[in-house]
Amino acid sequence: MEQRHLGRTGLRVSRIGLGTLTWGRDTDEHDAADLLKTFWEAGGTLVDTADVYGDGEAEYLLGRLMEGLVPRRDLVISTKAGSVPDPDRRFDGSRGHLLSALDASLTRLGTEYVDVWHIHAYDPSTPLEETLQALDLAVSSGRARYAGVSNFCGWQLAKAATWQLAAPGIRTRLASTQLEYSLLQRGVEREVLPAALDLGIGLLPSSPLGRGVLTGKYRDATPADSRGASEHLAPFVAPYLDDTASRIVDAVQTAADGLAVSPLQVALAWVRDRPGVTAPVIGARNAQQLTAALSVEALSLPDEICRALDDVSAPVHRYPDHDWSML
């Protein structure tokens, strides 16, 4: 699998990442082992997790598999901290919480360091410089090799990245940002992606298949074994089952028919090759799904197909996101 630099750093990662959101909850150890081995044998390196996935079980499971199945040195492990199970405060970006969470992650993962450590979300209750200092301490102590953020909007990302760049050699520059990005969700193109491109930050898209909807599986009905039929994941899928999404899914299917490939491959290739994207992170349920997704390595979409998909999924960007003099 082709490797790409993560932002403006020397770290290289596979241009498709493996997500572990469902590990330890919907994905058991047997299926997780199959997924990790399939990914590794295909040349994949980037594995993304978080301290809250499966209430910590995802990290624990990944640690067990690294111990006996795949060498730690062959993987680029990314994890996140900052989400908390508190209805009154969903995110805790305090230095104390973040560093304690990192130590707990390392214990579950059974490793002395993670390759990339992300702040899971912006915490308005904590000064941003305090949150960012946790990243500096993690890197300077060797517990993390690189640092990034997740779910920061445009101004939050720009502010954080600029703060870090203001003291080179003292503060750790942001290597990456992780947000949802697909043909069904192009909101990052308004401000996040321009900021990331300008500041040398690599984008790691989550849900690149539109929460599974872009595969076409929901065109006629909701499959009984799908996430859309799952009690706890159905609300996650539901926003992308409207008429707007249906038109985009139809366009993806048309493109797939013309290229003699699957809708999954078309949707994933589109987001993988967008400017600023380093590696989409896919959350396959089993090795068969993962193998189908990894087959996109051999596919590059023709320019005319990309333009057609751009047009049908184009978000409304007006003042001040576009040149105001043309409006």
Salt bridges, closest charged atoms under 4 A:
GLU2 OE2 - ARG4 NE 3.99
GLU2 OE1 - ARG15 NH1 3.31
ASP26 OD2 - ARG25 NE 3.34
ASP26 OD2 - HIS232 NE2 3.07
GLU29 OE1 - ARG64 NH1 3.30
ASP34 OD2 - HIS30 NE2 3.44
ASP48 OD2 - LYS80 NZ 2.74
GLU59 OE1 - ARG108 NE 2.81
ASP92 OD1 - ARG89 NH2 3.31
ASP92 OD2 - HIS97 ND1 3.93
ASP103 OD1 - ARG143 NH1 2.81
ASP115 OD2 - ARG72 NH2 2.98
ASP123 OD2 - ARG89 NH2 2.73
GLU180 OE1 - ARG211 NH2 2.78
GLU189 OE2 - ARG186 NE 2.98
GLU189 OE2 - ARG274 NH2 3.20
ASP225 OD2 - ARG285 NH2 3.95
ASP250 OD1 - ARG219 NH2 2.84
ASP273 OD1 - ARG4 NH2 3.00
ASP273 OD1 - ARG15 NH1 3.99
ASP273 OD2 - ARG272 NH2 2.75
GLU297 OE1 - ARG15 NE 3.14
ASP310 OD1 - ARG274 NH1 3.02
ASP321 OD2 - ARG190 NH2 2.69
